[in-house]
Amino acid sequence: MNIRENIESSLETIIFQSRWLLAPLYVGLIIALGLLVIKFGMKLFYVSLHMVEESYTDLILNILGLIDIVLVANLLLIIIFSGYESFVSKIDMVQKHVDRPDWMGTIDYGALKLKVIGSIVAISSIELLKVFIKVFNHPDKVSDLPYETVMWLILLHLSFVVSGLLFALMERLTPHHVPSNKHHKSEEASH
């Protein structure tokens, strides 16, 4: 091996190993997931304590808030699993585990983007539903929510929906190629 090949090999090793710099970010997302679990528990405790005195509408709004937290937690879990597997390392220790999700290891970056935008649309839908329920069931509080604010929320939601449709269309139109290992196989054969 000459000097150029040594330098190239060292540089490629550094670049390849740099993927581990993402690992602390995924640990941070795991901590954020734990915080969501705590927030869910606190909200559920609050809803349970005030269930008798709250109206049906307020109970539904609080339950929609719980669903929001669950959707965000699901999104975090998908990003943690598929992001780690796509960019850092395969999670081999659970390969044969009975509870291993079917989608684990099959979501590429394009599918991950679609799942993220799909989750954002679902979360936005729930937030918009909460606004509509407040407006229709509490007409006395309509002044608390200006018409312009509701219109902006609708436009923001529609922009998420259109973005999701465009992402899905781009993903469908993009050819997906399985990477070829010919280069690596020919190198292995020569050694």
C-alpha positions as CSV (number, residue, x, y, z in Angstrom):
1,M,0.0,0.0,0.0
2,N,1.4,3.4,-0.9
3,I,1.1,6.7,1.0
4,R,-1.9,7.9,-1.1
5,E,-3.8,4.7,-0.4
6,N,-2.9,4.9,3.4
7,I,-4.2,8.5,3.5
8,E,-7.3,7.6,1.5
9,S,-8.0,4.6,3.8
10,S,-7.5,6.7,6.9
11,L,-9.8,9.4,5.7
12,E,-12.5,7.0,4.6
13,T,-12.3,5.3,8.1
14,I,-12.7,8.7,9.8
15,I,-15.6,9.6,7.6
16,F,-17.3,6.2,8.1
17,Q,-16.8,6.3,11.9
18,S,-18.2,9.9,12.1
19,R,-21.6,8.4,11.8
20,W,-21.3,7.6,15.6
21,L,-21.5,11.3,16.2
22,L,-25.3,10.9,15.6
23,A,-25.6,8.3,18.5
24,P,-25.9,11.0,21.2
25,L,-28.6,12.7,19.3
26,Y,-30.7,9.5,19.3
27,V,-30.0,9.1,23.0
28,G,-31.4,12.7,23.4
29,L,-34.5,11.7,21.5
30,I,-34.9,8.7,23.8
31,I,-34.8,11.2,26.8
32,A,-37.4,13.3,25.0
33,L,-39.6,10.2,24.6
34,G,-39.2,9.7,28.4
35,L,-40.3,13.3,28.9
36,L,-43.4,12.7,26.8
37,V,-44.3,9.7,28.9
38,I,-44.1,11.9,32.0
39,K,-46.2,14.6,30.3
40,F,-48.8,11.9,29.2
41,G,-49.0,10.6,32.8
42,M,-49.4,14.1,34.2
43,K,-52.2,15.0,31.7
44,L,-53.9,11.6,32.3
45,F,-53.8,12.2,36.0
46,Y,-55.3,15.7,35.5
47,V,-58.0,14.4,33.2
48,S,-58.9,11.7,35.7
49,L,-59.1,14.2,38.6
50,H,-61.3,16.6,36.8
51,M,-63.5,14.2,34.8
52,V,-66.6,14.6,36.9
53,E,-66.6,18.4,36.8
54,E,-65.6,18.8,33.1
55,S,-68.1,18.9,30.3
56,Y,-68.1,16.1,27.7
57,T,-66.5,18.5,25.2
58,D,-63.7,19.4,27.6
59,L,-63.1,15.6,28.2
60,I,-62.9,15.0,24.4
61,L,-60.5,17.9,24.1
62,N,-58.3,16.5,26.8
63,I,-58.4,13.0,25.3
64,L,-57.4,14.5,21.9
65,G,-54.4,16.1,23.8
66,L,-53.5,12.6,25.0
67,I,-53.7,11.3,21.4
68,D,-51.4,14.2,20.3
69,I,-48.8,13.1,22.8
70,V,-49.0,9.5,21.6
71,L,-48.7,10.5,18.0
72,V,-45.6,12.6,18.8
73,A,-44.2,9.7,20.8
74,N,-44.8,7.2,17.9
75,L,-43.1,9.7,15.6
76,L,-40.1,9.9,17.9
77,L,-39.8,6.1,18.1
78,I,-39.9,5.7,14.3
79,I,-37.2,8.4,13.9
80,I,-35.1,6.8,16.6
81,F,-35.3,3.3,15.2
82,S,-35.1,4.0,11.5
83,G,-32.7,6.9,11.8
84,Y,-30.3,4.9,13.9
85,E,-30.5,1.9,11.6
86,S,-30.2,4.0,8.5
87,F,-27.3,6.3,9.5
88,V,-25.4,4.7,12.5
89,S,-25.6,0.9,12.8
90,K,-28.0,-2.0,12.4
91,I,-29.7,-3.1,15.6
92,D,-28.8,-6.8,15.4
93,M,-29.5,-7.8,19.0
94,V,-33.2,-7.8,18.4
95,Q,-33.2,-9.3,14.9
96,K,-35.1,-12.4,16.0
97,H,-37.0,-10.9,18.9
98,V,-40.7,-11.7,18.9
99,D,-41.7,-8.1,19.5
100,R,-39.5,-6.6,16.8
101,P,-41.7,-4.3,14.7
102,D,-42.2,-5.5,11.1
103,W,-41.2,-2.1,9.7
104,M,-37.9,-2.1,11.6
105,G,-35.0,-2.3,9.2
106,T,-37.2,-1.7,6.1
107,I,-37.7,2.1,6.3
108,D,-35.3,4.0,4.1
109,Y,-34.7,7.7,4.2
110,G,-37.5,8.4,1.7
111,A,-40.0,6.3,3.7
112,L,-38.9,8.0,6.9
113,K,-39.7,11.4,5.4
114,L,-43.1,10.2,4.4
115,K,-43.8,8.8,7.9
116,V,-42.7,12.1,9.5
117,I,-44.9,14.3,7.2
118,G,-47.8,11.8,7.7
119,S,-47.4,12.1,11.5
120,I,-47.2,15.9,11.2
121,V,-50.4,15.9,9.2
122,A,-52.1,13.7,11.8
123,I,-51.0,15.9,14.6
124,S,-52.1,19.0,12.8
125,S,-55.5,17.4,12.1
126,I,-56.0,16.7,15.8
127,E,-55.0,20.3,16.7
128,L,-57.4,21.7,14.1
129,L,-60.2,19.4,15.3
130,K,-59.6,20.7,18.9
131,V,-60.0,24.2,17.6
132,F,-63.2,23.4,15.7
133,I,-64.6,21.6,18.8
134,K,-63.9,24.7,20.9
135,V,-65.4,27.1,18.4
136,F,-68.6,25.0,17.9
137,N,-69.1,24.0,21.5
138,H,-68.1,27.2,23.2
139,P,-69.6,30.0,21.1
140,D,-69.2,32.3,24.0
141,K,-65.4,31.9,23.7
142,V,-65.2,32.5,20.0
143,S,-63.8,36.0,20.6
144,D,-60.8,34.3,22.3
145,L,-59.9,32.8,18.9
146,P,-60.0,35.4,16.1
147,Y,-61.2,34.3,12.7
148,E,-57.8,35.1,11.2
149,T,-56.1,32.7,13.6
150,V,-58.5,29.9,12.6
151,M,-57.9,30.6,8.9
152,W,-54.1,30.6,9.4
153,L,-54.4,27.2,11.2
154,I,-56.4,25.8,8.3
155,L,-53.9,27.1,5.8
156,L,-51.0,25.7,7.8
157,H,-52.7,22.3,7.9
158,L,-53.4,22.4,4.2
159,S,-49.8,23.2,3.5
160,F,-48.8,20.1,5.6
161,V,-51.3,18.0,3.5
162,V,-50.0,19.4,0.2
163,S,-46.4,18.9,1.3
164,G,-47.2,15.3,2.3
165,L,-48.8,14.6,-1.1
166,L,-45.8,16.1,-2.9
167,F,-43.4,14.1,-0.8
168,A,-45.4,10.9,-1.6
169,L,-45.5,11.8,-5.3
170,M,-41.7,12.5,-5.4
171,E,-41.0,9.2,-3.6
172,R,-43.2,7.3,-6.1
173,L,-41.6,8.9,-9.1
174,T,-38.0,8.4,-7.8
175,P,-36.5,5.2,-9.1
176,H,-35.3,3.0,-6.3
177,H,-32.1,1.1,-7.0
178,V,-30.6,-1.6,-4.9
179,P,-26.9,-0.7,-4.4
180,S,-24.5,-2.9,-6.2
181,N,-21.7,-4.6,-4.3
182,K,-19.8,-5.4,-7.5
183,H,-16.9,-3.0,-6.5
184,H,-16.5,-4.7,-3.1
185,K,-16.9,-8.2,-4.5
186,S,-14.2,-7.6,-7.1
187,E,-11.9,-6.2,-4.5
188,E,-12.5,-9.3,-2.2
189,A,-11.9,-11.6,-5.2
190,S,-8.6,-9.9,-5.9
191,H,-7.3,-10.4,-2.3
